[in-house]
Amino acid sequence: MRYAMNGSSRLQNIAVWRREAKLDRTVQLGTVAEELMDRQISPRLVKFGDIADIWSQLLPVELGRHCRLEGVARGQLTVLVDSSCYMYELQLCSSKLLEQLQRQCPRARIEKIRFSLG
């Protein structure tokens, strides 16, 4: 009986089915994105969002332009630096930076700062 439909009816049914399928995917993608934000991204922002703010306050503007925070994992803050000369400057003041980050962001539990070119 399914195959008894004429060609235009089948095309209309396919068009309707595709529209409905697209709408369902959009809703599902939104749900997945919301869950991702709630479960993974938001808690990290709460925990590590202050680090970026404090980091930018601690560094001179010129030095801050040449580095960016990559992430925090297992107590280690990773910082990407665009030049070896700026990396050297950051390494010279790393103990003070670490001390200030530990004092101002105790929830992050940063134990070490690692600089790498990138």
trRosetta pair geometry for C-beta under 8 A, 3 or more apart (Angstrom, degrees):
i j d omega theta_ij theta_ji phi_ij phi_ji
1 4 5.5 -45 -157 13 40 121
2 5 6.9 -36 177 -3 42 106
5 9 4.4 -121 -175 88 108 125
5 10 5.0 131 108 -57 126 87
5 13 7.5 -13 173 -2 165 139
6 9 5.1 92 58 10 74 106
6 10 7.2 -142 96 -6 37 91
7 10 5.8 -59 -151 36 31 110
7 11 6.4 30 155 -18 67 106
8 11 5.5 -52 -147 36 36 113
8 12 6.4 38 154 -21 66 103
9 12 5.7 -53 -148 35 32 111
9 13 6.4 32 153 -18 65 106
10 13 5.7 -55 -149 37 32 111
10 14 6.3 32 153 -20 65 106
11 14 5.7 -54 -147 36 32 112
11 15 6.3 34 154 -21 65 105
12 15 5.7 -52 -147 35 31 112
12 16 6.4 30 155 -17 64 105
13 16 5.8 -53 -148 37 31 110
13 17 6.2 33 154 -19 65 108
14 17 5.6 -55 -146 38 31 113
14 18 6.3 31 156 -20 66 106
15 18 5.9 -55 -147 35 29 109
15 19 6.6 29 155 -18 63 105
16 19 5.9 -56 -151 35 31 111
16 20 6.4 27 155 -15 66 108
17 20 5.9 -59 -149 40 30 109
17 21 6.2 31 154 -22 66 108
18 21 5.6 -53 -144 36 31 113
18 22 6.4 33 156 -21 64 103
19 22 5.9 -55 -152 33 30 110
19 23 6.6 28 153 -17 64 105
20 23 5.8 -54 -151 36 33 111
20 24 6.4 34 153 -19 65 106
21 24 5.7 -55 -150 35 32 112
21 25 6.5 32 153 -19 65 104
22 25 5.8 -54 -149 34 33 110
22 26 6.5 35 154 -22 65 104
23 26 5.8 -54 -151 32 33 113
23 27 6.6 30 154 -16 65 105
24 27 5.9 -57 -152 37 33 110
24 28 6.3 29 153 -17 67 109
25 28 5.6 -58 -146 40 33 111
25 29 6.1 35 156 -23 68 105
26 29 5.8 -51 -144 34 29 111
26 30 6.5 30 154 -18 61 105
27 30 5.8 -56 -153 35 30 112
27 31 6.5 31 151 -19 64 106
28 31 5.6 -54 -149 36 34 113
28 32 6.3 34 153 -19 67 105
29 32 5.7 -53 -146 37 32 111
29 33 6.2 33 154 -19 65 106
30 33 5.7 -54 -145 37 30 111
30 34 6.3 31 155 -19 64 107
31 34 5.7 -55 -148 36 30 112
31 35 6.4 29 154 -17 64 106
32 35 5.8 -55 -148 37 31 111
32 36 6.3 35 152 -22 64 106
33 36 5.6 -52 -148 34 32 115
33 37 6.5 32 153 -18 64 103
34 37 5.8 -53 -150 35 32 111
34 38 6.2 25 155 -15 66 110
35 38 5.8 -58 -143 41 31 108
35 39 5.8 7 167 -2 69 117
36 39 6.5 -67 -133 47 20 95
36 40 5.6 -39 -169 37 61 113
36 41 6.2 46 140 -9 78 109
37 40 7.6 -69 -105 54 8 72
37 41 4.9 -47 -129 51 49 119
37 42 5.5 63 163 -32 69 102
38 42 5.9 -6 -124 18 26 134
39 42 7.9 85 28 36 16 98
39 43 7.4 -32 167 1 27 118
40 43 6.9 -80 -160 38 16 101
40 44 6.6 5 160 -11 58 116
41 44 5.9 -67 -154 40 31 109
41 45 6.2 30 155 -21 69 107
42 45 5.6 -54 -145 34 32 111
42 46 6.5 34 157 -20 65 103
43 46 5.7 -52 -149 34 34 112
43 47 6.3 24 156 -11 66 110
44 47 5.7 -62 -144 45 32 106
44 48 5.5 -19 173 24 72 114
44 49 8.0 111 125 -39 57 80
45 48 6.7 -72 -118 59 20 76
45 49 4.4 40 -179 -53 66 117
46 49 6.4 -4 -87 10 12 116
47 107 5.7 -129 -142 128 76 116
47 108 6.2 130 163 -91 84 68
48 51 4.9 -34 -166 15 67 123
48 52 7.4 65 146 -18 78 90
48 71 8.0 3 -172 -151 163 57
48 72 5.6 -167 -113 21 131 130
48 108 5.9 95 -100 -110 69 111
49 52 6.3 -52 -165 29 41 106
49 53 7.0 33 146 -11 68 107
50 53 5.5 -59 -152 41 43 112
50 54 5.9 35 155 -16 76 109
50 104 7.3 -150 150 137 118 94
50 105 5.2 169 100 -103 115 107
50 108 7.6 -137 69 -40 101 121
51 54 6.0 -60 -144 42 27 105
51 55 5.9 33 156 -26 65 110
51 69 6.7 131 121 -137 111 163
51 72 6.8 153 -30 -42 175 136
51 77 7.0 -164 -171 -118 140 129
51 101 6.6 38 -134 -146 87 110
51 105 5.3 49 -82 -108 75 170
51 108 5.6 88 -68 -87 120 159
51 110 7.5 117 -118 -46 126 137
52 55 5.6 -50 -141 34 28 115
52 56 6.5 26 159 -17 62 105
52 69 5.7 -124 -97 25 84 147
53 56 6.1 -60 -154 36 27 106
53 57 6.6 23 151 -16 63 109
54 57 5.5 -58 -150 38 36 112
54 58 6.2 35 154 -23 70 107
54 100 7.0 -175 166 136 117 102
54 101 6.3 138 110 -109 134 69
54 104 5.0 156 -127 107 149 141
54 105 6.1 -142 20 -36 155 114
55 58 5.9 -58 -147 33 29 110
55 59 6.5 10 164 -7 64 111
55 64 7.7 134 136 -122 84 105
55 69 6.0 129 44 -56 174 125
55 97 7.8 43 -126 -162 75 111
55 101 7.3 24 -76 -92 78 113
56 59 6.5 -62 -139 42 28 99
56 64 5.7 77 -133 -143 67 145
58 97 5.9 115 142 -123 147 81
58 100 5.5 144 -108 98 134 153
58 101 7.7 -58 -33 -57 160 82
59 63 4.8 -126 -177 89 107 109
59 64 4.1 136 102 -65 128 93
59 67 7.6 -139 -130 53 168 121
59 97 7.8 23 -68 -108 86 119
60 63 4.7 80 62 14 86 106
60 64 6.8 -157 88 -10 40 92
61 64 5.6 -61 -146 38 29 115
61 65 6.7 38 156 -30 63 100
62 65 6.0 -49 -158 19 31 115
62 66 7.6 13 153 -8 58 107
63 66 6.2 -70 -163 37 38 104
63 67 7.0 -5 157 11 71 113
63 86 6.3 159 -141 -151 73 103
63 89 6.2 -124 -121 113 120 135
63 90 7.0 149 -176 -72 119 87
64 67 6.6 -83 -144 50 34 88
66 81 6.1 33 136 -158 90 77
66 82 4.9 -117 -163 39 76 103
66 83 5.9 -50 -167 23 130 101
66 86 4.1 -95 116 -146 145 172
67 79 5.3 15 -180 171 122 108
67 80 6.4 162 -154 85 67 49
67 81 4.5 -23 -98 -99 96 72
67 82 7.1 -141 -75 -2 47 78
67 86 6.6 -160 -46 139 99 126
67 87 8.0 129 -88 -86 116 63
67 90 6.5 83 -61 -74 157 150
67 115 7.7 -54 -128 -135 132 102
68 79 7.2 166 82 -158 29 68
68 80 5.4 -12 59 59 80 99
69 77 6.9 -52 -141 -174 101 100
69 78 7.5 107 -167 82 58 57
69 79 5.8 -42 -105 -106 51 73
69 80 7.9 140 -135 18 3 79
70 78 4.1 -51 63 103 118 104
70 79 6.5 -169 3 -98 91 17
70 80 5.1 96 -56 -25 111 99
70 116 7.9 -11 -12 48 152 108
70 118 7.4 47 -77 64 129 158
71 77 7.8 -164 104 -146 32 50
71 78 5.5 8 55 45 68 108
72 75 7.8 1 -178 -121 92 6
72 76 6.9 169 -151 81 58 41
72 77 5.2 -21 -99 -97 87 66
72 78 7.4 -170 -82 12 35 75
72 108 6.0 -72 -163 -169 168 106
72 110 6.5 -84 -135 -92 123 94
73 76 6.0 -23 69 58 64 89
73 78 7.3 4 21 -12 95 114
75 109 5.6 -69 -106 128 84 92
75 110 6.2 135 -167 -140 58 29
75 111 3.8 13 166 14 120 109
75 112 6.4 67 127 19 89 85
76 110 7.4 94 -112 -148 13 74
76 111 6.8 -45 -71 60 58 84
76 112 4.7 -20 -112 73 81 101
76 113 7.5 154 -162 -100 65 18
76 114 5.5 22 178 -7 114 115
77 101 7.0 -52 -24 160 158 167
77 108 7.8 33 -72 153 109 132
77 110 5.0 4 -30 -136 111 126
77 112 7.2 -169 27 95 70 50
77 113 4.9 -22 68 -112 104 70
77 114 7.1 172 83 24 49 69
78 114 5.1 -22 -107 71 68 102
78 116 6.8 -15 -165 15 97 112
79 90 6.8 -136 103 170 146 155
79 113 6.3 10 -3 -176 118 98
79 114 7.1 169 24 84 72 49
79 115 5.1 -27 72 -106 100 69
79 116 7.5 149 79 24 51 64
80 116 6.1 -36 -109 76 60 79
80 117 7.4 40 -160 166 72 15
80 118 3.6 -67 -149 62 115 120
81 84 7.8 110 110 -90 119 26
81 86 5.2 -165 -173 97 117 103
81 87 4.1 154 86 -78 154 86
81 90 6.2 -144 -86 11 143 147
81 115 5.5 15 -10 -171 126 105
81 116 7.1 161 23 79 84 27
81 117 6.0 -56 73 -103 79 48
81 118 7.1 85 41 33 39 73
82 86 6.7 27 57 46 70 141
82 117 7.4 77 -137 -153 16 72
82 118 7.4 -69 -87 76 52 44
83 86 4.6 81 68 12 94 103
83 87 6.8 -157 95 -10 47 87
83 117 7.7 62 -91 -126 5 99
84 87 5.2 -52 -144 36 37 118
84 88 6.4 45 155 -25 67 99
84 117 6.5 -24 -72 -84 73 123
85 88 5.7 -47 -153 29 33 114
85 89 6.9 34 148 -17 61 102
86 89 5.4 -48 -150 35 40 114
86 90 6.4 40 151 -18 67 104
87 90 5.7 -54 -149 38 32 111
87 91 6.3 35 151 -22 65 105
87 115 5.0 152 -150 145 93 132
87 116 7.8 34 -126 -127 134 5
87 117 6.4 -62 -55 -73 149 77
88 91 5.7 -53 -147 34 31 112
88 92 6.6 38 152 -25 63 101
89 92 5.7 -51 -154 27 32 115
89 93 7.0 0 158 7 64 105
90 93 6.4 -74 -151 51 32 89
90 94 6.2 62 148 -68 68 88
90 97 7.5 -4 -166 -15 79 157
90 115 5.4 137 97 -96 130 150
91 94 5.3 -19 -145 -22 36 123
91 115 6.0 -111 -66 26 87 145
93 96 5.1 -50 -174 44 79 113
93 97 5.7 84 127 -27 86 101
94 97 5.4 -56 -143 39 35 113
94 98 6.0 37 158 -22 69 106
94 113 5.1 -154 -157 67 105 127
94 115 7.4 -113 -90 -25 129 119
95 98 5.8 -51 -145 36 29 112
95 99 6.3 34 154 -22 62 106
96 99 5.6 -52 -147 35 31 114
96 100 6.4 28 156 -15 65 106
97 100 6.0 -59 -150 39 29 107
97 101 6.2 26 155 -17 66 109
97 113 6.1 11 98 -32 119 166
98 101 5.8 -57 -144 39 30 109
98 102 6.2 30 158 -19 65 108
98 110 6.7 -143 -145 121 78 113
98 112 7.2 -18 -119 -127 135 23
98 113 5.3 -134 -76 -13 98 112
99 102 5.9 -57 -149 36 26 110
99 103 6.3 21 155 -16 63 111
100 103 5.7 -58 -145 39 31 110
100 104 5.9 5 165 1 68 115
101 104 6.3 -66 -132 50 25 94
101 105 5.4 -31 -176 37 67 112
101 108 7.1 -62 165 70 100 139
101 110 5.2 -22 123 58 124 147
101 113 7.7 117 24 -67 152 117
102 105 7.2 -65 -106 62 14 71
102 106 6.7 50 178 -97 55 62
102 110 6.0 -125 -77 66 74 90
103 106 7.4 -11 -157 -60 15 88
105 108 4.3 14 142 9 113 121
105 110 6.8 44 90 1 114 115
106 109 7.3 37 172 -67 49 55
110 113 7.1 33 172 -66 122 76
